Amino acid sequence: MGAQAVSAVSLRPYLPADARRCAEIFRSSIEELAADDYSDEQREAWASRADDEQAFGARLAQALTLLAVIDGEIAGFASLKGAEEIDMLFVDPGFARQGVGRTLVDALTRLAQARGAKRLTSEASDVAKPLFERQAFTAQKRSLVRIGDQWLANTTMTKMLGAGSAPATRH
């Protein structure tokens, strides 16, 4: 598929009415895209974090959450927690490999810089780690996170922001 066949990704802020769609993306992304990296039991425990849609939506609302939209459909979402942490980044499997994750990380990087952050971090799943590496994040440490009765591995990724990571221009 050529680049011209891919529809443009637009961004908009998260609204409370988006909670159900974001929970669907969260679940399907984990179930399908993480199948090679995590066991069935691990994915089930992880996806269950969206079972309480009200609590899930509240978590998204507490952060600066952006939605990626392609042809009017929500294709993915990501949250900036505080000024320095990408808390969640999930793409609908039907929109995977279309620049959705890259667009979201780039937008949150710019927002973090605008908020004066010196670095950006994320606890990246094994699925998301290559995307963060392509966005100039570097692995700092591996961790195990307990969700229910399951342990899931992730990698703390960081990207330095500011003068050392971008052209030396001030706005």
N, C-alpha and C positions, 0 to 999 in steps of 0.2 A: 504494500500500500504506500503510495507516494505521499509526501508531506502535504500536498495540496488537498488530499482526500480527508485529512484530519480537520475536524471543525475546531474553531477557536475556543479557547477556554476563557470564560469571563469569571470574575469574582464578585461576590457580594457578602455582606455580613450575615451571620447566623441570626435567625429569628426563632422564638419559641415554637412556632408552628412547624419548624423544620425538624423537631426532635425525632419524630417517627421515622422519617426518611434517613436521617443520620444514623439512627439505631439499626435500620435495615442495612445500610452500607457497612457499618461496623461489623455486624454479624456475617454478612456475605463475604466481605473482604477477608476476615479471619478464616471462615470455613473453606473458601476456595483458594485464595492467594497464599495462605500460610500452610497449606497441606503438605508441602515438601519439607517444611522446617520444623513443624510441631506435630505431636501425636494427636489422634482424635480426642483423647481425654484432655489434653492441654488446650486444644482449640475450643472444646465445649466449655471448659471453665472460663477461658478468656472471653468468649462471646457472651457468656451469661452476665457479664458486667452491663449489658444493655437491656437485660430483662425488665428492670424497673426503668421504664422510659422517662418517667418524671425526674428521677434522680440523674439519669443519663443526660437529659436535656438541661438540667440545672448545672451540671458540670461544664457543659459546652457554653452555657450562658455566663458562667463565672469567669471565663477566659475570653480573650479576643479570638473568636472563632470565625473563620472565613469558609465560605462554600465555593467550590468550583462548579461552574455551570457550563454544560455543553448542549447546544440546541434546546435550551429551556429546561433541561433536566439536571438535577443535582448529581454530579459525578463523583464528588469527594468532598472532604472537609479536613481542616487542620486548625489547631488551637495554639495560641501563644499565651502561656501562663506567665504572669508577671511580664518582665521585659526581656527575659533571657531563656525561656524554656519552651520548646515545641512539645506540647503535652500529648496531642493526638494527631495522627495523620493517617487517614484511611481513604481508599479509592474503591469505588464500585468495580467489581471484576470486569463488568462489561465495558468499562472505560480505562482499563489498565493499559499501560504503555502508550498513552496518548498525550503525555505531558502534564497530566493533572497534578501528580505529586510534585513534579519539578516546579510548576507554576505556584502551587501553594507554599512550598518551602521558600521560593524566591520572594514571594510577597511577605511572608512572615519575617524573613531576614531583613527586608527593607523596613518593615514596621519596627522591628527590634532596634535597628540602627537609628531610626527616627526617635525612638524613646531613649536613646543614649546608651544602649547596651554595648558593652565591650566584647562580649562573646555570646554565642547562642549554643544551647545544649539540647540534647534529646536523648531519651532512653529508647533507642531504636531496636525494634524487633529484628530478628534475623532476616525477615522479608524486606524491611525498609532500609537496612544497613547499606546495601549497594547504592540506593538512591541518595542517601546522605553523603556517601563517599563521592559520588559524582558532583555533589553540590559543595565540595571542598570541606566537608566535616571530617575530622579525624577521630579514630577510635581511641578512647581513654582507658576503659576497663570493661570487663565482662561481669555481668551480675546474674543472679538468679532471683526471680520475683515469685513470691507465693500467691497464687490465686486459688482460693478454695483449698483442695487437697493436692493441687498440682504445682510444680515448679517450672517456670518458663525462663529461658535464657534471653538476655538482651545485652546491648552494648551501649555504654554511655558515649555519645558522639559530641564533639564540640567544634565550633567554628569561631575563630577570632574575627571580630568586626572592627571597623574603623580604618585608620591610616594604613595598617599593614596588610589589609585584605582587599583593598579596593584602590582605584586610582586616587592619587593624593589631591583630590579636589574637595573644597569645603563649600557647602551651600549656605 
